[in-house]
Amino acid sequence: MDAKELRDKTPDQLRDELNSLKKEAFNLRFQQATGQLENTARMRTVRREAARVKTILNEKAADAASEA
């Protein structure tokens, strides 16, 4: 998912997306520890997507604070 799509979402939707990404990252780490992880590149993409969501959330919070 790219940043343009994320900016169109509400903060609640972004938090839900971040939650699901964190759960997926946990599951991937668990699979790696048990030797069941097949696509190791997925860990990197999930981490980066979570960082992207956090960035957009912080931008939206900063915009809301500057408007108030």
GROMACS elastic network, one bead per residue, 0.5 to 0.9 nm:
[ bonds ]
;  ai    aj funct       b0    kb
    1     4     6  0.83554   500
    1     5     6  0.66433   500
    1     6     6  0.72832   500
    1    49     6  0.73171   500
    2     5     6  0.56510   500
    2     6     6  0.65735   500
    2     7     6  0.89811   500
    2    49     6  0.83815   500
    2    52     6  0.82547   500
    3     7     6  0.61143   500
    3     8     6  0.88108   500
    3    52     6  0.69186   500
    3    53     6  0.79490   500
    3    56     6  0.75415   500
    4     7     6  0.52876   500
    4     8     6  0.67647   500
    5     8     6  0.54191   500
    5     9     6  0.70474   500
    6     9     6  0.53935   500
    6    10     6  0.84388   500
    6    14     6  0.72407   500
    6    52     6  0.84194   500
    6    53     6  0.69813   500
    6    56     6  0.70609   500
    7    10     6  0.78114   500
    7    14     6  0.89361   500
    7    53     6  0.89930   500
    7    56     6  0.65295   500
    7    57     6  0.87016   500
    7    60     6  0.84336   500
    9    12     6  0.81028   500
    9    13     6  0.60109   500
    9    14     6  0.64612   500
   10    13     6  0.52305   500
   10    14     6  0.62807   500
   10    15     6  0.87439   500
   11    15     6  0.61641   500
   11    16     6  0.86435   500
   11    56     6  0.88001   500
   11    57     6  0.64165   500
   11    60     6  0.75514   500
   11    61     6  0.86982   500
   12    15     6  0.50988   500
   12    16     6  0.62927   500
   12    17     6  0.86236   500
   13    16     6  0.50766   500
   13    17     6  0.61649   500
   13    18     6  0.86117   500
   14    18     6  0.60856   500
   14    19     6  0.85302   500
   14    53     6  0.64333   500
   14    54     6  0.82375   500
   14    56     6  0.82494   500
   14    57     6  0.69661   500
   15    19     6  0.61125   500
   15    20     6  0.86700   500
   15    53     6  0.80893   500
   15    54     6  0.85377   500
   15    57     6  0.80011   500
   16    19     6  0.50266   500
   16    20     6  0.63026   500
   16    21     6  0.86471   500
   17    20     6  0.52103   500
   17    21     6  0.61999   500
   17    22     6  0.86547   500
   17    50     6  0.82112   500
   17    53     6  0.76427   500
   18    21     6  0.50454   500
   18    22     6  0.61306   500
   18    23     6  0.86229   500
   18    49     6  0.84256   500
   18    50     6  0.58016   500
   18    51     6  0.87688   500
   18    53     6  0.63865   500
   18    54     6  0.74640   500
   19    22     6  0.51766   500
   19    23     6  0.62891   500
   19    24     6  0.86618   500
   19    50     6  0.88121   500
   20    23     6  0.50738   500
   20    24     6  0.61585   500
   20    25     6  0.85996   500
   21    24     6  0.50024   500
   21    25     6  0.60833   500
   21    26     6  0.85610   500
   21    46     6  0.62994   500
   21    47     6  0.78707   500
   21    49     6  0.75760   500
   21    50     6  0.60778   500
   22    25     6  0.50218   500
   22    26     6  0.61798   500
   22    27     6  0.86531   500
   22    46     6  0.81253   500
   22    47     6  0.82868   500
   22    50     6  0.72616   500
   23    26     6  0.50781   500
   23    27     6  0.62577   500
   23    28     6  0.86319   500
   24    27     6  0.50596   500
   24    28     6  0.61176   500
   24    29     6  0.85979   500
   24    43     6  0.87308   500
   24    46     6  0.74946   500
   25    28     6  0.50386   500
   25    29     6  0.61462   500
   25    30     6  0.85507   500
   25    42     6  0.88261   500
   25    43     6  0.64644   500
   25    46     6  0.63556   500
   25    47     6  0.71045   500
   26    29     6  0.51449   500
   26    30     6  0.61802   500
   26    31     6  0.86420   500
   27    30     6  0.50008   500
   27    31     6  0.61475   500
   27    32     6  0.85831   500
   28    31     6  0.50181   500
   28    32     6  0.61312   500
   28    33     6  0.86163   500
   28    37     6  0.68290   500
   28    40     6  0.84707   500
   28    42     6  0.80708   500
   28    43     6  0.64926   500
   29    32     6  0.50399   500
   29    33     6  0.61961   500
   29    34     6  0.87184   500
   29    37     6  0.83110   500
   29    43     6  0.77798   500
   30    33     6  0.51510   500
   30    34     6  0.63577   500
   30    35     6  0.86150   500
   30    36     6  0.85194   500
   30    37     6  0.84461   500
   31    34     6  0.52108   500
   31    35     6  0.60270   500
   31    38     6  0.86257   500
   32    35     6  0.50170   500
   32    36     6  0.59182   500
   32    38     6  0.84098   500
   32    40     6  0.80924   500
   33    36     6  0.77309   500
   33    37     6  0.82237   500
   34    37     6  0.78439   500
   35    38     6  0.84905   500
   37    40     6  0.64605   500
   38    41     6  0.89828   500
   39    42     6  0.57323   500
   39    43     6  0.79602   500
   40    43     6  0.58567   500
   40    44     6  0.76676   500
   41    44     6  0.54251   500
   41    45     6  0.66163   500
   41    46     6  0.88584   500
   42    45     6  0.51154   500
   42    46     6  0.60747   500
   42    47     6  0.85246   500
   43    46     6  0.52816   500
   43    47     6  0.62135   500
   43    48     6  0.86704   500
   44    47     6  0.51802   500
   44    48     6  0.62039   500
   44    49     6  0.86098   500
   45    48     6  0.50855   500
   45    49     6  0.60305   500
   45    50     6  0.85465   500
   46    49     6  0.50721   500
   46    50     6  0.61468   500
   46    51     6  0.86072   500
   47    50     6  0.52097   500
   47    51     6  0.62945   500
   47    52     6  0.86824   500
   48    51     6  0.50094   500
   48    52     6  0.61229   500
   48    53     6  0.86571   500
   49    53     6  0.62253   500
   49    54     6  0.86292   500
   50    53     6  0.51074   500
   50    54     6  0.62054   500
   50    55     6  0.86197   500
   51    54     6  0.50462   500
   51    55     6  0.61488   500
   51    56     6  0.87231   500
   52    55     6  0.51219   500
   52    56     6  0.63636   500
   52    57     6  0.86916   500
   53    56     6  0.52137   500
   53    57     6  0.61790   500
   53    58     6  0.86514   500
   54    57     6  0.50449   500
   54    58     6  0.61682   500
   54    59     6  0.85995   500
   55    58     6  0.51496   500
   55    59     6  0.61919   500
   55    60     6  0.86737   500
   56    60     6  0.61678   500
   56    61     6  0.85814   500
   57    60     6  0.51513   500
   57    61     6  0.61784   500
   57    62     6  0.86252   500
   58    61     6  0.50042   500
   58    62     6  0.60943   500
   58    63     6  0.85660   500
   59    62     6  0.51044   500
   59    63     6  0.61820   500
   59    64     6  0.86159   500
   60    63     6  0.50820   500
   60    64     6  0.61696   500
   60    65     6  0.86083   500
   61    64     6  0.50851   500
   61    65     6  0.61355   500
   61    66     6  0.86410   500
   62    65     6  0.50571   500
   62    66     6  0.61538   500
   62    67     6  0.86341   500
   63    66     6  0.51890   500
   63    67     6  0.62363   500
   63    68     6  0.87673   500
   64    67     6  0.52324   500
   64    68     6  0.63923   500
   65    68     6  0.53063   500
